[in-house]
Amino acid sequence: MKKNKQRKTASMTFQQAVAETPDISNCYQNGLQALGTYSNKIDLTDRRLCEGSVDIDSCVLNNYPGQNRWDYAFSYNSEVYFVEVHSANTSEVSTVLRKLQWLKDWLNYHAPEINRLKAKGQPFYWIQSGKFAIASTSPQYRRVVQEGLRPIPKLSL
């Protein structure tokens, strides 16, 4: 029985994984539609390999009010990437890091099927909504670098 479940998970698509996640089961959207106008901050080599997206923040708002929730997930070339579009200034570093911790906890405890599909290497990205304003000599900058989450203007895959 265990082998059947493992096979099912291994071949599960992003859309199926979203459907299996109660918090967001009705939130799947084709392509990058869930990102709305922020979809222009994602540059994909082949858009046909984009297997859908979810606006996590909007979908889980009622279940996790007052918490720092992560923004988006999308699947590209059978791997899931997680994107936070947020201002990139020193005072926002702790907020984005809390959002990252919330996402990791949510994936582990509430979205295990999506967690299994996350991209190898670097699945989490902070995309700056405006200019980059974190001093490279600040402790906040060191923290984002340590977390592997330095803000970028655009994600290219």
C-alpha positions as a Markdown table, in Angstrom:
| # | Residue | x | y | z |
|---|---|---|---|---|
| 1 | Met | 0.0 | 0.0 | 0.0 |
| 2 | Lys | 2.8 | 2.4 | 0.8 |
| 3 | Lys | 4.4 | 2.0 | -2.6 |
| 4 | Asn | 1.1 | 2.9 | -4.3 |
| 5 | Lys | 0.8 | 6.1 | -2.3 |
| 6 | Gln | 4.4 | 7.0 | -3.2 |
| 7 | Arg | 3.8 | 6.4 | -6.9 |
| 8 | Lys | 0.7 | 8.5 | -6.7 |
| 9 | Thr | 2.6 | 11.3 | -5.1 |
| 10 | Ala | 5.5 | 11.1 | -7.5 |
| 11 | Ser | 3.3 | 11.4 | -10.5 |
| 12 | Met | 1.0 | 14.0 | -9.0 |
| 13 | Thr | 0.6 | 17.2 | -11.0 |
| 14 | Phe | 0.6 | 20.7 | -9.4 |
| 15 | Gln | -3.1 | 21.0 | -10.1 |
| 16 | Gln | -3.8 | 17.7 | -8.4 |
| 17 | Ala | -1.6 | 18.7 | -5.4 |
| 18 | Val | -3.5 | 22.0 | -5.1 |
| 19 | Ala | -6.8 | 20.0 | -5.2 |
| 20 | Glu | -5.5 | 17.8 | -2.4 |
| 21 | Thr | -4.7 | 20.8 | -0.2 |
| 22 | Pro | -7.8 | 21.9 | 1.7 |
| 23 | Asp | -6.7 | 25.5 | 2.4 |
| 24 | Ile | -6.4 | 26.2 | -1.4 |
| 25 | Ser | -8.2 | 23.4 | -3.1 |
| 26 | Asn | -10.4 | 25.8 | -5.2 |
| 27 | Cys | -7.6 | 28.3 | -5.9 |
| 28 | Tyr | -5.8 | 26.7 | -8.9 |
| 29 | Gln | -5.4 | 29.0 | -12.0 |
| 30 | Asn | -4.0 | 28.3 | -15.4 |
| 31 | Gly | -0.5 | 29.7 | -16.3 |
| 32 | Leu | 0.5 | 32.6 | -14.1 |
| 33 | Gln | -3.0 | 34.1 | -13.8 |
| 34 | Ala | -3.0 | 33.9 | -10.0 |
| 35 | Leu | -0.2 | 36.5 | -9.9 |
| 36 | Gly | -2.3 | 39.0 | -11.7 |
| 37 | Thr | -0.3 | 42.1 | -12.8 |
| 38 | Tyr | 2.8 | 40.6 | -11.0 |
| 39 | Ser | 3.0 | 37.9 | -13.6 |
| 40 | Asn | 5.2 | 40.4 | -15.6 |
| 41 | Lys | 7.8 | 39.9 | -12.8 |
| 42 | Ile | 8.2 | 36.3 | -13.9 |
| 43 | Asp | 10.2 | 35.6 | -17.1 |
| 44 | Leu | 9.8 | 32.0 | -18.3 |
| 45 | Thr | 11.9 | 30.6 | -21.1 |
| 46 | Asp | 8.9 | 28.5 | -22.3 |
| 47 | Arg | 5.5 | 29.6 | -21.0 |
| 48 | Arg | 4.0 | 26.3 | -22.2 |
| 49 | Leu | 5.9 | 24.6 | -19.3 |
| 50 | Cys | 4.0 | 26.7 | -16.7 |
| 51 | Glu | 1.5 | 24.3 | -15.2 |
| 52 | Gly | -0.5 | 26.7 | -13.1 |
| 53 | Ser | -0.4 | 29.1 | -10.2 |
| 54 | Val | -2.1 | 29.9 | -6.8 |
| 55 | Asp | -2.5 | 33.1 | -4.9 |
| 56 | Ile | -1.8 | 31.5 | -1.5 |
| 57 | Asp | -2.3 | 34.8 | 0.4 |
| 58 | Ser | -5.8 | 35.4 | -0.8 |
| 59 | Cys | -6.8 | 31.8 | -0.5 |
| 60 | Val | -5.8 | 31.3 | 3.1 |
| 61 | Leu | -6.6 | 34.8 | 4.4 |
| 62 | Asn | -9.6 | 33.6 | 6.4 |
| 63 | Asn | -7.8 | 30.6 | 7.8 |
| 64 | Tyr | -4.8 | 32.6 | 9.0 |
| 65 | Pro | -5.9 | 36.1 | 9.7 |
| 66 | Gly | -3.3 | 38.5 | 11.2 |
| 67 | Gln | -0.4 | 36.2 | 10.1 |
| 68 | Asn | 2.4 | 37.0 | 7.7 |
| 69 | Arg | 1.4 | 34.9 | 4.8 |
| 70 | Trp | 3.3 | 34.1 | 1.6 |
| 71 | Asp | 2.0 | 35.4 | -1.7 |
| 72 | Tyr | 2.2 | 32.9 | -4.6 |
| 73 | Ala | 3.1 | 29.5 | -5.9 |
| 74 | Phe | 3.4 | 28.4 | -9.4 |
| 75 | Ser | 4.6 | 25.3 | -11.2 |
| 76 | Tyr | 7.2 | 25.4 | -14.0 |
| 77 | Asn | 8.6 | 22.4 | -15.7 |
| 78 | Ser | 7.1 | 20.1 | -13.0 |
| 79 | Glu | 8.7 | 22.0 | -10.1 |
| 80 | Val | 6.9 | 24.4 | -7.8 |
| 81 | Tyr | 8.3 | 27.9 | -7.0 |
| 82 | Phe | 7.1 | 30.2 | -4.3 |
| 83 | Val | 7.2 | 34.0 | -4.9 |
| 84 | Glu | 6.7 | 36.9 | -2.5 |
| 85 | Val | 6.3 | 40.3 | -4.1 |
| 86 | His | 7.2 | 42.8 | -1.5 |
| 87 | Ser | 9.0 | 46.1 | -1.0 |
| 88 | Ala | 12.7 | 45.5 | -0.6 |
| 89 | Asn | 13.8 | 47.9 | 2.2 |
| 90 | Thr | 15.5 | 47.3 | 5.5 |
| 91 | Ser | 12.4 | 47.7 | 7.6 |
| 92 | Glu | 10.6 | 44.9 | 5.7 |
| 93 | Val | 13.2 | 42.2 | 6.0 |
| 94 | Ser | 11.8 | 40.7 | 9.3 |
| 95 | Thr | 8.3 | 40.7 | 7.8 |
| 96 | Val | 9.4 | 38.8 | 4.7 |
| 97 | Leu | 11.4 | 36.3 | 6.8 |
| 98 | Arg | 8.3 | 35.7 | 9.0 |
| 99 | Lys | 6.4 | 35.1 | 5.8 |
| 100 | Leu | 9.0 | 32.6 | 4.7 |
| 101 | Gln | 8.8 | 30.7 | 8.0 |
| 102 | Trp | 5.0 | 30.7 | 7.8 |
| 103 | Leu | 5.2 | 29.2 | 4.3 |
| 104 | Lys | 7.7 | 26.5 | 5.3 |
| 105 | Asp | 5.4 | 25.6 | 8.3 |
| 106 | Trp | 2.3 | 25.6 | 6.1 |
| 107 | Leu | 4.0 | 23.4 | 3.5 |
| 108 | Asn | 5.1 | 20.9 | 6.1 |
| 109 | Tyr | 1.8 | 20.7 | 8.0 |
| 110 | His | -1.0 | 21.8 | 5.6 |
| 111 | Ala | 0.3 | 21.3 | 2.0 |
| 112 | Pro | 2.5 | 18.2 | 2.0 |
| 113 | Glu | 1.7 | 17.3 | -1.6 |
| 114 | Ile | 2.8 | 20.7 | -2.8 |
| 115 | Asn | 5.9 | 20.5 | -0.6 |
| 116 | Arg | 6.9 | 17.3 | -2.4 |
| 117 | Leu | 6.8 | 19.2 | -5.7 |
| 118 | Lys | 8.9 | 22.2 | -4.7 |
| 119 | Ala | 11.8 | 23.1 | -6.9 |
| 120 | Lys | 15.2 | 21.5 | -6.0 |
| 121 | Gly | 17.8 | 24.0 | -5.0 |
| 122 | Gln | 16.1 | 27.4 | -4.7 |
| 123 | Pro | 12.3 | 27.2 | -4.5 |
| 124 | Phe | 11.7 | 30.5 | -2.6 |
| 125 | Tyr | 12.0 | 34.0 | -4.2 |
| 126 | Trp | 11.5 | 37.5 | -2.9 |
| 127 | Ile | 10.7 | 39.7 | -5.8 |
| 128 | Gln | 11.0 | 43.4 | -5.0 |
| 129 | Ser | 7.9 | 45.5 | -5.8 |
| 130 | Gly | 10.0 | 48.7 | -6.2 |
| 131 | Lys | 13.6 | 49.7 | -5.7 |
| 132 | Phe | 16.1 | 47.8 | -3.7 |
| 133 | Ala | 16.8 | 49.7 | -0.4 |
| 134 | Ile | 18.6 | 47.4 | 1.9 |
| 135 | Ala | 22.2 | 48.5 | 2.8 |
| 136 | Ser | 24.7 | 45.8 | 2.0 |
| 137 | Thr | 26.4 | 46.4 | 5.3 |
| 138 | Ser | 23.3 | 46.0 | 7.5 |
| 139 | Pro | 22.4 | 43.1 | 9.7 |
| 140 | Gln | 19.2 | 42.8 | 7.7 |
| 141 | Tyr | 21.1 | 42.3 | 4.5 |
| 142 | Arg | 23.2 | 39.6 | 6.1 |
| 143 | Arg | 20.0 | 37.8 | 7.3 |
| 144 | Val | 18.4 | 37.7 | 3.8 |
| 145 | Val | 21.6 | 36.5 | 2.2 |
| 146 | Gln | 22.0 | 33.8 | 4.9 |
| 147 | Glu | 18.4 | 32.7 | 4.2 |
| 148 | Gly | 19.1 | 32.7 | 0.4 |
| 149 | Leu | 16.3 | 35.2 | -0.1 |
| 150 | Arg | 18.0 | 38.3 | -1.4 |
| 151 | Pro | 15.4 | 40.4 | -3.2 |
| 152 | Ile | 15.5 | 40.4 | -7.0 |
| 153 | Pro | 13.7 | 42.7 | -9.5 |
| 154 | Lys | 12.5 | 39.8 | -11.7 |
| 155 | Leu | 12.6 | 36.0 | -11.7 |
| 156 | Ser | 13.9 | 34.4 | -14.8 |
| 157 | Leu | 13.6 | 30.6 | -15.2 |
